[in-house]
Amino acid sequence: MPGMNESLKPKMRPIRSFVLRQGRLTDAQERVLAERGASYFLDADAPWQSPWPQSTPLLLEIGFGNGAHLAHFAANHPDWGCIGAEVHRPGVGALLLQAEAAQLQNLRVLPADIVPWLRALPAAVFSLIVIQFPDPWPKKRHHKRRLIQVEFLQLLQRVLRPGGELQLATDWEPYAEHMLQTVESLPGWQNLAGAGNYAAAPENRIPTRFERRGQALGHRVFDLRFCTKPE
Ligand SMILES: C[S@@+](CC[C@H](N)C(=O)[O-])C[C@H]1O[C@@H](n2cnc3c(N)ncnc32)[C@H](O)[C@@H]1O
């Protein structure tokens, strides 16, 4: 695969982090997907080319759900290019409705599985990667479906610019512990809160649907922030 780090190739196994529940699209989502999809969608099969000038810092949000955080970040950081990946079509429609209402120009969407796309990307593309409340897959036999695992972190490390940041949040404590241990077991990452510590919530984080769901269940929210060590 062009641009793929040779050392990652032999270890590549499929990561199936989601089960596609299509759900129903509202009329408004149907309309916005039909009318605005062409302006906002990235072609998952096309070679990477930033839609913005080369110096523009890029955010990647993976599994943006209904897009509340991504739309908020894009509106508040007009000098950033913001890219979101989500497989759940109603969520993509919900984001496009927000993008249309706010006339966001600095947003693009990959309406597809992030994993093959990440594998095909060149290195050092993003300044910030955000993954909020990824599916915790609580049953042990499903742990292999969790996004945060060694191979996926290696993909993220490769596409982050040196010194770039990874922000994670979860309300599932065993997953938070797994995230902390797994990232810290890998060379090349630095915990911005100090080794073994959870972080304060980053300024950009606003309550998402899944955070509210966790809070209603009485769950604590865990934030984790890492940066890639400059080479
Ligand atoms: C539990 S939801 C959290 C959504 C949102 N971040 C929030 O906090 O409300 C996780 C989302 O990740 C998406 N997802 C999981 N694996 C993915 C993948 N490989 N590529 C793109 N999206 C993915 C799912 O479709 C789901 O919408």
The ligand as an SDF file (V2000), in Angstrom:
LIG
                    3D

 27 29  0  0  0  0  0  0  0  0999 V2000
  -20.7490    5.3080   21.0630 C   0  0  0  0  0  0  0  0  0  0  0  0
  -20.8070    6.2690   19.6330 S   0  0  0  0  0  0  0  0  0  0  0  0
  -20.1810    7.8480   20.1720 C   0  0  0  0  0  0  0  0  0  0  0  0
  -20.5830    8.9680   19.2600 C   0  0  0  0  0  0  0  0  0  0  0  0
  -20.1050   10.3870   19.6500 C   0  0  0  0  0  0  0  0  0  0  0  0
  -18.6550   10.4870   19.6200 N   0  0  0  0  0  0  0  0  0  0  0  0
  -20.6510   10.8160   20.9810 C   0  0  0  0  0  0  0  0  0  0  0  0
  -19.8570   11.0130   21.9280 O   0  0  0  0  0  0  0  0  0  0  0  0
  -21.8880   10.9910   21.0820 O   0  0  0  0  0  0  0  0  0  0  0  0
  -19.4460    5.6460   18.6730 C   0  0  0  0  0  0  0  0  0  0  0  0
  -19.5630    5.9870   17.1890 C   0  0  0  0  0  0  0  0  0  0  0  0
  -18.3870    5.5410   16.5010 O   0  0  0  0  0  0  0  0  0  0  0  0
  -18.7580    5.1210   15.2030 C   0  0  0  0  0  0  0  0  0  0  0  0
  -17.6950    4.2330   14.7070 N   0  0  0  0  0  0  0  0  0  0  0  0
  -17.2600    3.0960   15.2960 C   0  0  0  0  0  0  0  0  0  0  0  0
  -16.2650    2.5360   14.5770 N   0  0  0  0  0  0  0  0  0  0  0  0
  -16.0580    3.3590   13.5000 C   0  0  0  0  0  0  0  0  0  0  0  0
  -15.1620    3.3020   12.3930 C   0  0  0  0  0  0  0  0  0  0  0  0
  -14.2880    2.2860   12.2600 N   0  0  0  0  0  0  0  0  0  0  0  0
  -15.2060    4.2850   11.4690 N   0  0  0  0  0  0  0  0  0  0  0  0
  -16.1120    5.3130   11.6040 C   0  0  0  0  0  0  0  0  0  0  0  0
  -16.9890    5.4150   12.6420 N   0  0  0  0  0  0  0  0  0  0  0  0
  -16.9670    4.4420   13.5730 C   0  0  0  0  0  0  0  0  0  0  0  0
  -20.1050    4.4260   15.4270 C   0  0  0  0  0  0  0  0  0  0  0  0
  -20.8850    4.3870   14.2510 O   0  0  0  0  0  0  0  0  0  0  0  0
  -20.7320    5.3090   16.5070 C   0  0  0  0  0  0  0  0  0  0  0  0
  -21.5710    6.3140   15.9530 O   0  0  0  0  0  0  0  0  0  0  0  0
  1  2  1  0
  2  3  1  0
  2 10  1  0
  3  4  1  0
  4  5  1  0
  5  6  1  0
  5  7  1  0
  7  8  2  0
  7  9  1  0
 10 11  1  0
 11 12  1  0
 11 26  1  0
 12 13  1  0
 13 14  1  0
 13 24  1  0
 14 15  1  0
 14 23  1  0
 15 16  2  0
 16 17  1  0
 17 18  1  0
 17 23  2  0
 18 19  1  0
 18 20  2  0
 20 21  1  0
 21 22  2  0
 22 23  1  0
 24 25  1  0
 24 26  1  0
 26 27  1  0
M  CHG  2   2   1   9  -1
M  END
$$$$
